[in-house]
Amino acid sequence: MDSLILASLVLPVFGAAGILLAGRWPNLRESVTIVTAVATFACVVQLVEPVLAGSQPGVRLFELFSGLPVAFRVEPLGMIFALVASGLWIVSSIYSIGYMRGNGEHDQTRFYVCFALSIAAALGIAFSANLLTLFLFYEILTLITYPLVTHSRTEKAKRGGRVYLAILMGTSMLFLLPAIIYTWHVAGTTDFRVGGILPATLTPGALTALLALYMFGIGKAALMPFHRWLPAAMVAPTPVSALLHAVAVVKAGVFSVVKVVAYVFGAGVLAGQTGWLIAVAAFTILAASIVALRADNFKRRLAYSTVSQLSYIVLAAVVLTPLSTVGAALHIVSHALGKITLFFTAGAIYTAAHQTEISQFDGIGRRMPWTMTAFTIGSLSIIGIPPFVGFVSKWYILSGALSAGMLQVAAVFLLSTLLNAAYLLPIVHRAFFREPVHDDHHGEHGEAPPFMVIAVCLTAAGTLAVALFPDVLVGLAQRIVSGGGV
Amino acid sequence: MALAQHLPALQVILPLISAPLAILFRRAGPAFLIVTAAAWLSFAIAIALFLQVDASGLISYPMGNWQPPWGIEYRLDRLNSFMLVLVSGMAAIVLPYARGSIEREIPHESHYMFYAMLGLCLTGLLGIVITGDAFNLFVFLEVSSLSTYVLIAMGRDRRALTAAYQYLIMGSIGATFIVIGIGFLYLMTGTLNLADMVPRVAVIESSRPGLAALAFISVGVSLKVALFPLHQWLPNAYTYAPSSVSAFLAATATKVALYALIRFYFTVFGDNFVFGKLPLPEFMLILSLFAMLFANAIAIFQDNLKRLFAYSSVGQIGYITLGLSFDSVHGVGASIMHLFNHGVAKGAIFLLIGGAVARMTTRQAAPPAPTFERIAGLSKAMPLTCFGVVLGGLSLIGVPGTAGFVSKWYLVLAAMEKGQWWLVGAILVSSLLAVAYVWRFVEAAYFRAPPAGRETGKEAPFALLIPGWLLILATLWFGLDTSFTAGAALDAAQQLVHSGN
């Protein structure tokens, strides 16, 4: 069991080394990526059964500070995140091949190396057994994605990279690090435990301050006002956007939020203390949706949609009912599947038609039927319409909010569902029901390269498949609240 | 066994002998071999002594078998055995590097002199650390300082002369202050042996001469430490000295001065007096904050990389003195750790930059200053050099996984134990300033186009790359395995803090 955990962490690193060595032969290099991704996913999948059965395998590596080791433990929530990250790595690798070749991108080897290392970092976060380990991989993830975000090396990429780094590093250093050290100082441990680790002696003021440090310190969760890095990172190639928005980065953020709320604070300690945080998350949900509504740039609209969707998870986590926690965990999966489909579409349109603005999408669905059908499915899932997976997670979140009697929270979710529909469905309408515009700059084009179409169809099918067969994921999510032991 | 007993003496004597031998040969080759052999041997000895102290505690060695307190005593505890490893280890890494780098920086006929001076400098620094005698400490301080002036002046840039002169003046003032302070102590206690002084100082420390001694020593040592605002000599000295000298000084010279400060404050005067009864902690705290925030901010706006990292050193020294001012195990431990962690990372950075400069240097002209203009787009030509500097920079920032993170963790923890949240904020803000200057390098090296006219250069010579990368790997290693650094530093702090004097 231990070897499986280590293998899933180390495999991507070896894969990165292999990619580097095979850099001169693109076909070999891409094969290494795919093989590594599949092997990593296979390792992760084998951990599911024991975790479902209630055991939590773990590995202790070494002590960084006395009594504070770098250690891993696979608990249900981490299992879900690891499944998402390693599973989507396969699809996004397939997609990357199409995108990077289709657009004739430079420095592809560096791209694949950094991508593989980001997955390793994400898995490190997923399996971390304490805050220190989580922080270690959290920072590594920030740094290793920086070359990806700034891949084009243009002036614009440099500026985007600055915002990306400044916000993520700034929040994690100024807020998250002191929060972790303070936790260590007062609790004498940073292990994740069901029910929390903070001593009961903490005053409400200190508790609120600590919660604020954590919530704003985890900048990857993009709570307003620290959300600007996501739109800034749009400058990256689309597979990187998929990595940021679906596979690893923002998911690492909300995962850390859920983990901190559930395992560092615990529902008991936080009860009645989270009103302000609910307000911030609700504001983020609505405000980001409204910005998305007004954005004409496709990726920008999707980016703000992500900001809004991330706060679903934060909000669900701090509602503090078992049902909403299950919903938060499931929404990590459903948003990942839905949003990766949408971003894949954006990249496919850019590659095939070289278009980035929504107003240029008239009739594009007739030329790219597969891509735009997948987009439609992804949109429906994000909006939360059955039978797609977005509906499942929203159902749990809403039930949780209602069971806690938080009608205003339920209202926010319903309102935001309407907003989701308002910023996504017009794109579908435009693509399928408007007459294509012909211009000289953008000649005739058909579907995107086959690698991309395959990837986007796979993820769209995923939103349906997971909704129809949710047993494993729901089982894992329920393990979080039913307690798999420590 | 006889030899093993004399390791403390050999630690200093080997490099001391190597210097005149190097001069006798008057040739670069043999001089290099002798001094390098001496440095490596003294590194081995330092490790042996460290292990010995680790196993069996204090070592006292009477020089020439004159028993203390009459003779000179070499006295090793957790703190200085740890420092010996840093100083001799850096020398062992820098010397092979110097052979490749001074080729282009120093006229060939003075190479033997360079090695001799480096040997002497090493002798002085090791002597300061190992000796248990106040006057002997002053003598070694002068040995190291005088040889340092020469080493800096050897830089081919003509401004190296003024830099050396400036340092000479400031350093001499500092040394004078120190010797006056030691004189006062001798006057009042009648002894020069530091351990012997301890109980006697306790009686007279509140007297006016006692306070005067403390004041003179504080100012004198602070000059050598480059504690803000006494740091003016440092940026020029680091910028214009030969690359290997910049690296060696950055990693060791100020660190040894800090060691002397710790020794006088915590052992001789005792922290209960210095930090408990005098307003010194507040004073030190404010100066440290100025160093951390101002010097780091100044660093951001430097155009010359060497000068940028020199100002960064002033800022990092602020972390160290801040930790001392907390006067707690975690605070002082963080300082001692950071001596080591910062020394290794900064040494690595200077070595790597030196390698890049060497590649840009032609034999005729003085080495070009590594300005941002010149290093634009450098990552294409020198990927390993640039990546190494970035990793070293991450340690200066204190990113987890690097050595800098470990010391920052303890420093923040110490500030929290004091309940000083605003200091936590100041420490973290200053590490964000480090992000700013490190990222200036990243953006220049990775994003800008190479200047027109620079031939598509090659990677820095391997002889210069390997020593730098060894230190970078050490930085990463000590960021994960902290049993050596944190273990020794916290032990030493335990011995020093509130030890009852």
Boltz contact constraints between the chains, C-beta under 6 A:
constraints:
  - contact:
      token1: [A, 64]
      token2: [B, 482]
      max_distance: 6.0
  - contact:
      token1: [A, 135]
      token2: [B, 400]
      max_distance: 6.0
  - contact:
      token1: [A, 136]
      token2: [B, 400]
      max_distance: 6.0
  - contact:
      token1: [A, 136]
      token2: [B, 401]
      max_distance: 6.0
  - contact:
      token1: [A, 139]
      token2: [B, 399]
      max_distance: 6.0
  - contact:
      token1: [A, 139]
      token2: [B, 400]
      max_distance: 6.0
  - contact:
      token1: [A, 153]
      token2: [B, 447]
      max_distance: 6.0
  - contact:
      token1: [A, 158]
      token2: [B, 443]
      max_distance: 6.0
  - contact:
      token1: [A, 158]
      token2: [B, 447]
      max_distance: 6.0
  - contact:
      token1: [A, 169]
      token2: [B, 435]
      max_distance: 6.0
  - contact:
      token1: [A, 173]
      token2: [B, 428]
      max_distance: 6.0
  - contact:
      token1: [A, 174]
      token2: [B, 428]
      max_distance: 6.0
  - contact:
      token1: [A, 178]
      token2: [B, 424]
      max_distance: 6.0
  - contact:
      token1: [A, 181]
      token2: [B, 412]
      max_distance: 6.0
  - contact:
      token1: [A, 181]
      token2: [B, 413]
      max_distance: 6.0
  - contact:
      token1: [A, 182]
      token2: [B, 416]
      max_distance: 6.0
  - contact:
      token1: [A, 185]
      token2: [B, 416]
      max_distance: 6.0
